[in-house]
Amino acid sequence: MAERTLPETAPTAQAVGFIRFHGLTLLVVEHESVEYVPAKPFAELACVDWKGAKRALSTGDSAVLYGTRVLLPPEIRGAGGASSPRPGVYIRLDRAHMYLARINTNQMRVQGNAAGADQLLALQIEWAEALHRYETQGMAVKAGRAGALRELHQLARTRALLSDPRERQALTALLHAELEALGLPVDTFEPAQGTLPLGAAARGARHG
């Protein structure tokens, strides 16, 4: 099987903005409708040698898994004028959690970053449990939303028992408002059946 490597060319990406990502402040760029973040901060977080990490990210299956690209970031103007951007290694934003999930926290402890290792290990455990629920139950809801969805489900059952049309209408409006607050489509609730399908709702709030 031929070794997969990154192309030598470095197309210019467009800046999307900055995000806070588990303690990291990252510039998000876009190329060919895909959002990317720089990979080096993740290696620094993991206390690993960037040269080795860069090589690992840029070859083989890792390059495919993370969608690794060499991109030229846009110029960023500051008080000192425009910067001179240099090509860098970027990974897909939607694969960044996977990179963190595979970081060796033992290595972080050896390098003296015990606090960071504890925090990341807790996240890795949370993600492992979420992945298990997704594979076995077909859904994985981020902590904090599961309870809210259960409460809405009970509210939907209560609505189904009401005989007064005005009360049912008022409760339906409340359900829609609560669904919107959770970032879920209002049609998740099915008024005709008086039910709130938790599977569909959870997919809308899936932990990623």
C-alpha positions as CSV (number, residue, x, y, z in Angstrom):
1,M,0.0,0.0,0.0
2,A,1.4,3.4,-1.0
3,E,2.2,5.8,1.7
4,R,-0.2,8.7,1.9
5,T,1.6,12.1,2.1
6,L,0.4,15.7,2.0
7,P,0.8,17.7,-1.2
8,E,3.7,20.2,-1.3
9,T,1.5,23.1,-2.5
10,A,-0.1,25.4,0.1
11,P,-3.3,27.0,-1.0
12,T,-4.4,30.2,0.8
13,A,-7.3,29.7,3.3
14,Q,-9.8,32.3,4.4
15,A,-10.1,33.4,8.0
16,V,-13.4,32.5,9.7
17,G,-12.7,33.7,13.2
18,F,-11.3,32.6,16.5
19,I,-12.7,30.0,18.9
20,R,-12.0,28.8,22.4
21,F,-11.4,25.1,22.2
22,H,-10.8,23.3,25.5
23,G,-8.4,25.9,26.8
24,L,-6.9,26.7,23.4
25,T,-7.5,29.9,21.4
26,L,-7.5,28.9,17.7
27,L,-7.8,30.7,14.4
28,V,-10.4,28.9,12.3
29,V,-9.8,29.1,8.5
30,E,-11.9,27.8,5.6
31,H,-10.7,26.1,2.5
32,E,-13.0,24.5,-0.1
33,S,-16.0,24.9,2.3
34,V,-14.2,23.0,5.1
35,E,-13.2,24.6,8.4
36,Y,-9.7,23.9,9.7
37,V,-7.6,24.8,12.8
38,P,-3.8,24.8,13.2
39,A,-2.4,21.5,14.5
40,K,0.6,22.8,16.4
41,P,-1.3,24.1,19.5
42,F,-2.6,20.5,20.0
43,A,0.9,19.1,20.0
44,E,2.0,21.8,22.4
45,L,-1.0,21.0,24.7
46,A,0.1,17.3,24.6
47,C,3.7,18.2,25.4
48,V,4.9,16.3,22.4
49,D,7.7,17.2,20.0
50,W,6.1,19.2,17.1
51,K,8.5,17.8,14.5
52,G,7.4,14.2,15.3
53,A,3.8,15.2,15.6
54,K,3.8,17.0,12.3
55,R,5.2,14.0,10.6
56,A,2.6,11.7,12.2
57,L,-0.2,14.0,11.2
58,S,1.0,14.4,7.6
59,T,1.4,10.8,6.6
60,G,-0.5,7.5,6.5
61,D,-4.0,7.1,7.8
62,S,-3.7,10.0,10.3
63,A,-3.6,12.4,7.3
64,V,-6.9,10.9,6.2
65,L,-8.5,10.7,9.6
66,Y,-7.8,14.4,10.5
67,G,-8.1,15.7,7.0
68,T,-4.7,17.2,7.4
69,R,-3.8,20.0,5.0
70,V,-0.9,22.4,4.5
71,L,-2.5,25.8,4.2
72,L,-1.3,29.3,3.9
73,P,-3.3,31.4,6.4
74,P,-4.5,34.8,5.5
75,E,-2.7,38.0,6.4
76,I,-3.7,39.2,9.9
77,R,-3.3,43.0,10.4
78,G,-2.4,44.3,13.8
79,A,-0.9,47.4,15.3
80,G,2.5,46.6,13.6
81,G,0.9,46.2,10.2
82,A,0.2,43.1,8.2
83,S,1.8,39.8,9.2
84,S,3.8,37.6,6.8
85,P,1.9,34.3,6.9
86,R,3.8,31.0,6.5
87,P,2.3,27.7,5.4
88,G,1.2,25.6,8.3
89,V,-0.3,22.2,9.1
90,Y,-4.0,22.3,9.7
91,I,-6.6,19.6,10.7
92,R,-10.3,19.7,10.2
93,L,-12.2,21.4,13.0
94,D,-14.8,18.6,13.1
95,R,-12.0,16.1,13.7
96,A,-10.2,18.0,16.3
97,H,-11.9,16.3,19.2
98,M,-10.7,13.0,17.9
99,Y,-7.1,14.3,18.0
100,L,-7.5,15.3,21.6
101,A,-9.1,11.9,22.4
102,R,-6.0,10.1,21.1
103,I,-3.4,12.2,23.1
104,N,-1.4,10.2,25.5
105,T,-2.1,11.8,28.9
106,N,0.7,9.8,30.5
107,Q,3.2,11.6,28.3
108,M,1.7,14.9,29.5
109,R,2.4,13.9,33.1
110,V,5.9,12.9,32.3
111,Q,6.4,16.4,30.8
112,G,5.1,17.9,34.1
113,N,1.6,18.9,32.9
114,A,-0.4,16.9,35.4
115,A,-3.2,19.4,35.7
116,G,-3.7,19.4,31.9
117,A,-3.5,15.6,31.8
118,D,-6.2,15.3,34.5
119,Q,-8.5,17.7,32.6
120,L,-8.0,16.0,29.2
121,L,-8.4,12.5,30.7
122,A,-11.7,13.5,32.2
123,L,-12.8,14.7,28.7
124,Q,-11.5,11.5,27.1
125,I,-13.6,9.4,29.5
126,E,-16.7,11.6,28.8
127,W,-16.2,11.1,25.1
128,A,-15.7,7.4,25.4
129,E,-19.0,7.1,27.3
130,A,-20.7,9.3,24.7
131,L,-19.4,7.1,21.9
132,H,-20.6,4.0,23.7
133,R,-24.1,5.4,24.0
134,Y,-24.1,6.5,20.4
135,E,-23.1,3.0,19.2
136,T,-25.4,1.1,21.5
137,Q,-28.4,3.4,21.8
138,G,-28.1,5.4,18.6
139,M,-27.7,8.7,20.3
140,A,-25.4,10.6,22.6
141,V,-26.5,13.7,24.4
142,K,-24.1,16.2,26.0
143,A,-24.2,16.3,29.8
144,G,-26.8,18.8,30.9
145,R,-29.1,18.3,27.9
146,A,-30.2,14.8,28.8
147,G,-32.1,16.0,31.9
148,A,-33.7,18.8,30.0
149,L,-34.9,16.4,27.2
150,R,-36.4,14.0,29.8
151,E,-38.3,16.9,31.3
152,L,-39.6,18.0,27.9
153,H,-40.6,14.4,27.2
154,Q,-42.6,14.3,30.4
155,L,-44.2,17.7,29.5
156,A,-45.2,16.3,26.2
157,R,-46.9,13.3,27.9
158,T,-48.7,15.7,30.2
159,R,-50.0,17.7,27.2
160,A,-51.4,14.5,25.7
161,L,-53.6,14.0,28.8
162,L,-55.1,17.5,28.6
163,S,-58.7,17.8,27.3
164,D,-58.9,21.6,27.2
165,P,-57.8,22.8,23.7
166,R,-56.5,26.1,25.1
167,E,-54.4,24.4,27.7
168,R,-53.0,22.0,25.0
169,Q,-52.2,25.0,22.8
170,A,-50.4,26.8,25.6
171,L,-48.4,23.8,26.5
172,T,-47.5,23.2,22.9
173,A,-46.2,26.8,22.7
174,L,-44.1,26.2,25.8
175,L,-42.6,23.0,24.3
176,H,-41.7,24.8,21.1
177,A,-40.0,27.6,23.1
178,E,-38.0,25.1,25.2
179,L,-36.9,23.2,22.1
180,E,-35.7,26.3,20.4
181,A,-33.8,27.2,23.6
182,L,-32.0,23.9,23.3
183,G,-31.2,24.5,19.7
184,L,-33.6,21.8,18.4
185,P,-36.2,22.1,15.6
186,V,-39.7,22.7,16.9
187,D,-41.0,19.9,14.7
188,T,-39.1,17.4,16.9
189,F,-42.3,17.5,18.9
190,E,-45.2,15.8,17.3
191,P,-48.5,17.4,18.5
192,A,-50.7,14.9,16.8
193,Q,-49.2,12.1,18.9
194,G,-48.4,14.3,21.9
195,T,-44.9,12.8,22.0
196,L,-41.3,14.1,21.9
197,P,-39.1,11.4,20.2
198,L,-36.0,11.4,22.3
199,G,-34.0,9.7,19.6
200,A,-34.6,12.5,17.1
201,A,-34.2,15.2,19.8
202,A,-30.9,13.7,21.0
203,R,-29.5,13.6,17.5
204,G,-30.1,17.3,17.3
205,A,-28.1,17.8,20.5
206,R,-25.5,15.2,19.8
207,H,-22.2,15.5,21.5
208,G,-19.6,15.8,19.0
